[in-house]
Amino acid sequence: FFISFAPVSNIIPIANMMADRYMYLPSLSLFALAGLGFKKLWDRFPFFTLRFILAFLFIIYSVFLITLSIDRTKVWRNNITLWQDSINKCDKNSLAYHELGRGYLLKNEIDKAIKNFKKAIEIDPRFYLSYYGLAEIYMKKGEYQRAIENFKKGLKYNPDNPLVITNLGVLYFKTGKYEKALTQYKKVLAIEPDSAKIYKNLGILYLYGFKDNKKAIYYIEKSLKLSPTQKQAKQMRLLINKLKGEAK
């Protein structure tokens, strides 16, 4: 029991302090021990009456465990029921509020998602995942400035996330802040120097933002070289041919 429980006992801190799954493996040893104890009692008392009592107690205990399991499956029905149960037990859990927000976001219940992301941040102002959740919502709603603000707040506590930095660059591009977009894309290249997506974004930035066709061609070709079969590869090649034709 202790050998299998030690890795999740938080002697060395791990992600979550408590979780049902931490007891799955350790509990096997307890059930094995209970089974051995039951067999010893069964062998020790051969009398019918005593064995009947043992069997009856075993059945009662089994029914009790089955009832608990059935009740627990209601909690595990979906993300919303699972994380709401966690909040009911501890309403100061920022992760639970964040995951509840993600659950509502997947169901497109935007107002409830926003409410839970904000609650997670209220509990822990450094909980960057909820800033990203809010930014994702505002980005989809076209509220670019609010999305930018939340991405920046999240990056304050999680500065090297290439996906978030990319999204921030895209938002700067969409709001006409081309130099800021360029700065963000360069940050991503410092983390992921072979990112085909960023080279494509740079090509788009130079084409439509800086109106520099030569650099646009260079970056789009670089992107295709790194990922020849990427999505929109055909359109990118047609664009390059068009730009080269205009340059003649």
N, C-alpha and C positions, 0 to 999 in steps of 0.2 A: 504493500500500500504506500509506504513512505517513499520508496524508490520512484514509483510512477507519479506520485503527487509532488515530489520535490521540484521538478522543472517549472511547475505552475503555481508554486506556493508563495511567490513574490519575495522570497529571500533575496533573489536578484530581481529587481523590478521589471515587469513586463507590461504590455499595452493596457490590459484591463485587470483591475484588482480582483474581480470575481466574475465567473461565468459558469453556466451549467456544464458546458463541455469539459471543464477542467476536472470534473469528477467522473467522467465516463470510464476511463481506463482504471483509475484507482479503485472505483467501486467494484470492479470485477473481483479483486482480491477479497473484499468484504463478503461478497456473495459466495465465493468459493469457501471461505472460512465458515460462513453460516451453514453451507451445505454439509461440510465435514462434521460440524457440531450436531446438525440434525441427524446425520447417519449414526453418529456415536450414541446419541440418545435412543435412536430406534433399535440399535443392536443391544443396548444395555437393558432396555425394558421390553421384553418379548410379550408382555401381557397385552391382550386385545384392547382393554379399556384405556391403558396408557398410550398405546399406539394410536388409538382413535382420537384421543385428546391432542396428541402431537400433530396428526394429520389435519385435524380441525383447525388448530392454531396456524398451521402452515397455509391452509386455504384462505383463512381470514386475512393473514398478512399479505398473501399474493393478491387478493381482491383489493386490499388497501393500496398496494403499489400500482396495480392496474388503473385504479380510480385516479390516483395522482398523475399517472402518465397521460390518461385521457384528458384530464383537466389542463395539463401543461401543453398539450397539442393545440388547444384553443389560443394560447399565447403565441405559439409559433406559426399561426395561420398565415401571417404576412408581416412585412416590415413594420407596418403601423401598429399592429397589435403587440408585436414583440417589444418595440421600443417604448410604447406607451406603458407597458407593464414595468419596464425598467424605471421609467419616470415615476410611476406610482410608488415604487419602492424607495427611490432616491431622487428627489426633484432638484438636486444640485449637480446633476450629471450632464455636462455640456455635450459629451459624445452622444448620449441618448437623444437629446433634443435635436442635434444635428442630423442623426440618422432618421429620426421621425420626420424631419423636414425633407430629407431625400425621398422618403417614402411618399409623402404628399406631392412632391415635385414629380415623381414618376406617374402619379395619378392625375397630374395636371391641376391639382388643387393649390394654385399659386399662393393665395393669401395665407393659407395654413402653413405652407412651406416657409414663406417669409417670416411669419410669426415665430416658428420654431428655430430658424436660423438666428434670428435676433435674440431669442431667449438663450441660445447656446453662447452667443457673444456676451450677453449680459452676465452670465455665470463666469465665463472665462474670456476676457477681452483679447487674449492671445490665441484663441482658437481659430486659426487661419482658414480651416476648411469651410467654416460657415460664412466667412467673408467671400470665399470663392463661390459658395452656393448662391449667395445674394447677387454677386456679380453676374453669374450665369443667368439668373432670372432677368436682371435688368438688361443684360445684353440681348436676350431674346425679345424683350419688350421694346427694344429700340431706345431705352433710356441709357444712352452711352456714357454720359457724364457720371451717373450714379454707379454704373458698372466699373468705370475707371477708378473711382474713389474706393470701391470695395476691393478690387484687385490690388490696388496699391497698399491698402491696409493689411491684406493677407500676406503680401510679399514682404512686408516689414518684419514678419515673424517666420517667413519661409521663403527666403530670398532667391533660392536657386531652382525654382520650379519652371522648367522650360515651357511647359504647356501654358501656364498662367502668363508668363512673360510674353509668349507668342500672342495670346489673346489680348493682352494689353497693347501690344504693337498694332494688332488689327484694329482695335478701337481707336487708337491714335490716328491710324490711316483713315478710318471712316469719318473722323471728326476734323480731318484736314491738317492734323498736326504731324506733318511728314518727318520733320527732324526727330521728333520724339519717337515716332514709329521706327525710324532707322536705328536709333539708340537701343531700343528694345530688341530688335532683330539681331543686332550685333552682340548683345548680351547672350542671346540663345546660342549663337554660333560659338561663343567662348565656351559654352557648356557642351554643345553638340555640334562639332565642326563639320559633320557630314550630314546635316539635316537637309534633305531635299525640299521639305516643306518650306523651310525658311528661305532657301535660295529662290524658290518660286515666289514667295511673298516679297522678297527684295526686288525681283523682276517686275512684279505688279506695282510696287511702290515707285520704282524708277520710271516706269512707263506712264502711269496715270498721275503720280504725284509730282515727281521732279521733271517729267517730260523729257527724259534722257533715254532715247531708244537704244543707243549703243550699250549702255549699262544694263538696260532691261534685257536685251538679247543675251548678254553675257551671263546674267544670273539665271535666266530661264534655261539656257543651254546647260549650265552647271547643274541645275536641278534635275534635268532629264538624264544627264550623265550619271548622276548618283542613283536615280530611280527611273529607268527607261519605261517601266510598265505602270507607273503611278496613274492614279485617277486623273483624267483630263490631259493625259500625255498627248493624245492626238490633237486636241485643240491647241495645246501649247506649241506643238511643232508647226501647225498651220499659222499661228500667230507669229512665230519666228520668221517663217518664210515671207509672210506679209510685210513685216518690219524690214527685212533685208531687201525686199523688192522696192519698198518706198525709199530706201537709202541709196539706191542706184541712180 
